[in-house]
Amino acid sequence: MAELSGLAAVVTGGGSGIGLATARLLASHDAKVAVLDLKPGDEFTGLYADVTDDASVREAIDTAAERFGGIDILVNNAGIGAIGTVADNSDDEWHRVFDVNVVGMVRAARAALPYLRASGHAAIVNTCSVAAIAGLPQRALYSATKGAVLSLTLAMAADHIHEGIRVNCVLPGTADTPWIGRLLDQADDPVAERAALERRQPMGRLVSPDEVAAGIAYLASPLASSVTGTSLAVDGGMAGLRIRPRS
């Protein structure tokens, strides 16, 4: 993907999971990559940022732009999970998860817009979820935030199309990330729970972070120059397929 060579990318939540896989893939195609995270690591240009704090986000975005001479790509990946029905989480928890998963994307995009407007190639890719379009049990709060991300993506794409900024999102299925690992560790029978998650996906396995990263890299690259306002499912067929179980 030589089209990414020399472009400057910022990946929020890039310290692990899908974000780290995305940062590595972009860097492997010669993009300049800054990772914004509470624990950014030192593999790339690592910048501390708390997406719930506007000043923190602005400082990190400005620092990345100064080091790279601008910003061409923003990957809005930072997010947290939540478990339960509508009865299981307090108001404070609803506000906290929305603050990270939705308003956090707003803060990063808002800070990056001046640099994206000045780019000859500008793209924002938001990490959404299949939970935005498929009803999953025990995911009411998480699903609500991801539904908001899907709507936000469409609205941003409309708002910024004439500024030369494309905005898209990826919808991963259940991905084999550290968060899923922690959920499995908390289960009474982690092996059985993993098997249940795998059976829920038509391909019979969890999605890998690298597979999601490939979708993000495509949407971020000039190869997708006519793609905006689009949601790309990387879910092993979870949302769209209704297959018979294997006998």
C-alpha positions as CSV (number, residue, x, y, z in Angstrom):
1,M,0.0,0.0,0.0
2,A,2.5,2.5,-1.2
3,E,-0.2,5.2,-1.3
4,L,0.3,5.6,2.5
5,S,4.0,6.4,2.2
6,G,4.8,9.7,3.8
7,L,1.3,10.4,5.2
8,A,1.0,11.3,8.9
9,A,-1.4,9.3,10.9
10,V,-2.7,9.6,14.5
11,V,-4.2,6.5,16.1
12,T,-6.0,7.0,19.4
13,G,-6.1,3.9,21.7
14,G,-3.1,2.7,19.8
15,G,-1.3,1.1,22.8
16,S,-2.9,-2.3,22.3
17,G,-5.4,-4.4,20.4
18,I,-6.9,-3.1,17.2
19,G,-5.2,0.3,17.6
20,L,-1.7,-1.2,18.0
21,A,-2.3,-3.5,15.0
22,T,-3.4,-0.5,13.0
23,A,-0.4,1.6,13.9
24,R,1.9,-1.3,13.0
25,L,0.2,-1.8,9.6
26,L,0.3,1.9,8.7
27,A,3.9,2.2,9.7
28,S,4.8,-0.9,7.7
29,H,3.5,1.0,4.7
30,D,5.8,3.9,5.5
31,A,3.2,6.2,7.1
32,K,4.4,8.4,9.9
33,V,2.5,7.2,13.0
34,A,1.7,8.8,16.3
35,V,-0.1,6.7,19.0
36,L,-2.3,8.5,21.5
37,D,-3.0,6.4,24.6
38,L,-3.0,6.4,28.4
39,K,-0.1,4.0,27.9
40,P,1.2,4.8,24.4
41,G,4.4,2.7,24.6
42,D,7.6,3.5,22.7
43,E,7.2,1.6,19.4
44,F,6.0,4.7,17.6
45,T,5.7,8.4,18.4
46,G,3.9,7.7,21.6
47,L,2.0,10.6,23.1
48,Y,0.0,10.5,26.4
49,A,-3.7,11.4,25.9
50,D,-6.8,11.0,27.9
51,V,-9.7,11.2,25.4
52,T,-12.0,12.4,28.2
53,D,-9.9,15.5,28.7
54,D,-10.0,18.1,25.9
55,A,-6.8,19.8,26.8
56,S,-4.9,16.5,26.9
57,V,-6.2,15.6,23.4
58,R,-5.4,19.0,21.9
59,E,-1.9,18.9,23.3
60,A,-1.2,15.5,21.9
61,I,-2.7,16.3,18.5
62,D,-0.8,19.5,18.2
63,T,2.4,17.8,19.2
64,A,1.9,15.1,16.6
65,A,1.2,17.7,13.9
66,E,4.3,19.7,14.9
67,R,6.5,16.6,14.7
68,F,5.1,15.4,11.4
69,G,4.4,18.7,9.7
70,G,0.7,18.1,9.7
71,I,-1.8,15.3,10.0
72,D,-3.4,13.4,7.1
73,I,-5.2,10.5,8.9
74,L,-7.0,10.2,12.2
75,V,-8.0,6.8,13.4
76,N,-10.5,7.2,16.2
77,N,-10.0,3.9,18.0
78,A,-9.9,4.6,21.7
79,G,-12.9,3.0,23.5
80,I,-14.0,0.9,26.4
81,G,-16.4,-1.9,26.9
82,A,-19.5,-2.3,29.1
83,I,-21.6,-5.3,30.1
84,G,-25.2,-5.6,31.1
85,T,-28.8,-4.7,30.3
86,V,-30.2,-1.2,30.8
87,A,-30.8,-2.2,34.4
88,D,-27.3,-3.1,35.2
89,N,-25.3,0.2,34.9
90,S,-25.6,3.4,36.8
91,D,-26.1,6.8,35.3
92,D,-22.4,7.6,36.1
93,E,-21.3,4.5,34.1
94,W,-23.5,5.5,31.2
95,H,-22.0,8.9,31.2
96,R,-18.4,7.5,31.5
97,V,-18.7,5.1,28.7
98,F,-20.3,7.6,26.4
99,D,-17.6,10.2,27.3
100,V,-14.9,7.8,26.2
101,N,-16.5,6.0,23.2
102,V,-18.4,8.9,21.6
103,V,-17.3,12.3,23.0
104,G,-13.7,11.1,23.0
105,M,-13.9,10.8,19.2
106,V,-15.4,14.2,19.0
107,R,-12.5,15.7,20.9
108,A,-9.9,14.0,18.8
109,A,-11.6,15.0,15.5
110,R,-12.2,18.5,16.6
111,A,-8.5,19.0,17.5
112,A,-7.4,17.4,14.3
113,L,-9.7,19.2,11.9
114,P,-7.4,22.3,11.2
115,Y,-4.6,19.9,10.2
116,L,-6.9,17.6,8.2
117,R,-8.3,20.6,6.3
118,A,-4.8,21.6,5.2
119,S,-4.0,18.0,4.0
120,G,-4.0,17.0,0.4
121,H,-5.4,13.7,1.6
122,A,-7.5,13.6,4.7
123,A,-9.3,10.7,6.2
124,I,-10.9,9.9,9.5
125,V,-11.7,6.3,10.4
126,N,-13.8,5.6,13.5
127,T,-13.8,2.2,15.2
128,C,-17.4,1.3,15.6
129,S,-18.8,-2.3,16.2
130,V,-21.2,-4.8,14.8
131,A,-23.1,-4.0,18.1
132,A,-24.3,-0.8,16.3
133,I,-26.4,-2.9,13.9
134,A,-27.0,-6.2,15.6
135,G,-28.8,-6.8,18.9
136,L,-26.3,-8.5,21.3
137,P,-27.2,-9.7,24.8
138,Q,-25.8,-8.0,27.8
139,R,-24.4,-5.1,25.7
140,A,-27.0,-2.3,26.1
141,L,-24.7,0.5,27.1
142,Y,-21.8,-0.5,24.7
143,S,-24.2,-1.0,21.8
144,A,-25.8,2.4,22.4
145,T,-22.4,4.1,22.2
146,K,-21.5,2.3,19.0
147,G,-24.8,3.2,17.5
148,A,-23.9,6.8,18.2
149,V,-20.5,6.3,16.6
150,L,-22.2,5.0,13.4
151,S,-24.5,8.1,13.3
152,L,-21.7,10.4,14.1
153,T,-19.6,9.0,11.2
154,L,-22.4,9.7,8.7
155,A,-22.9,13.2,10.1
156,M,-19.2,14.0,10.0
157,A,-18.9,12.7,6.5
158,A,-21.6,15.1,5.3
159,D,-20.2,18.0,7.2
160,H,-16.7,17.7,6.0
161,I,-16.9,16.3,2.4
162,H,-16.4,19.7,0.8
163,E,-13.3,20.3,3.0
164,G,-11.7,17.2,1.4
165,I,-12.0,15.1,4.5
166,R,-13.4,11.6,4.1
167,V,-15.1,10.0,7.2
168,N,-15.8,6.3,7.5
169,C,-16.0,3.6,10.1
170,V,-15.2,-0.1,10.6
171,L,-17.6,-2.5,12.3
172,P,-15.6,-5.3,13.9
173,G,-17.3,-8.4,15.1
174,T,-16.1,-10.0,18.3
175,A,-12.3,-9.5,18.0
176,D,-9.6,-11.3,19.9
177,T,-8.4,-8.2,21.8
178,P,-7.2,-7.7,25.4
179,W,-10.7,-6.6,26.4
180,I,-12.2,-9.9,25.3
181,G,-9.4,-11.7,27.0
182,R,-10.2,-10.0,30.3
183,L,-13.9,-10.9,29.8
184,L,-13.0,-14.5,29.2
185,D,-10.8,-14.6,32.3
186,Q,-13.8,-13.5,34.4
187,A,-16.0,-16.2,33.1
188,D,-16.8,-19.3,35.2
189,D,-15.6,-21.4,32.2
190,P,-13.3,-19.4,30.0
191,V,-12.9,-22.2,27.5
192,A,-16.6,-22.7,27.1
193,E,-17.2,-19.0,26.8
194,R,-14.6,-18.6,24.1
195,A,-16.2,-21.4,22.2
196,A,-19.6,-19.8,22.5
197,L,-18.2,-16.5,21.1
198,E,-16.6,-18.3,18.2
199,R,-19.8,-20.2,17.4
200,R,-21.7,-16.9,17.3
201,Q,-19.6,-15.8,14.3
202,P,-20.4,-17.6,11.0
203,M,-16.8,-18.1,10.2
204,G,-16.5,-20.0,13.5
205,R,-13.7,-17.9,15.0
206,L,-13.0,-14.5,16.5
207,V,-11.9,-11.7,14.2
208,S,-8.2,-10.8,14.6
209,P,-7.0,-7.2,15.3
210,D,-4.9,-7.5,12.1
211,E,-8.0,-8.1,10.0
212,V,-9.7,-5.0,11.4
213,A,-6.5,-3.0,10.9
214,A,-6.5,-4.0,7.2
215,G,-10.0,-2.5,6.8
216,I,-9.0,0.7,8.6
217,A,-5.8,1.0,6.5
218,Y,-7.9,0.7,3.3
219,L,-10.4,3.3,4.4
220,A,-7.6,5.6,5.4
221,S,-5.6,5.3,2.2
222,P,-6.0,7.1,-1.1
223,L,-7.2,3.7,-2.5
224,A,-10.5,4.6,-0.9
225,S,-10.6,8.2,-2.3
226,S,-14.2,7.9,-3.4
227,V,-15.4,6.2,-0.1
228,T,-17.0,8.3,2.5
229,G,-19.9,7.9,4.9
230,T,-19.4,4.2,4.7
231,S,-19.4,1.5,7.4
232,L,-17.2,-1.5,6.6
233,A,-18.1,-4.7,8.5
234,V,-15.1,-6.9,9.5
235,D,-17.2,-9.3,11.4
236,G,-16.8,-12.8,9.9
237,G,-20.4,-12.5,8.6
238,M,-21.9,-11.9,12.0
239,A,-24.3,-9.1,11.1
240,G,-25.4,-10.2,7.7
241,L,-25.4,-14.0,7.5
242,R,-28.0,-16.4,8.8
243,I,-26.4,-19.8,8.3
244,R,-27.5,-23.2,9.6
245,P,-25.3,-24.6,12.4
246,R,-23.0,-27.4,11.4
247,S,-24.2,-30.8,12.3
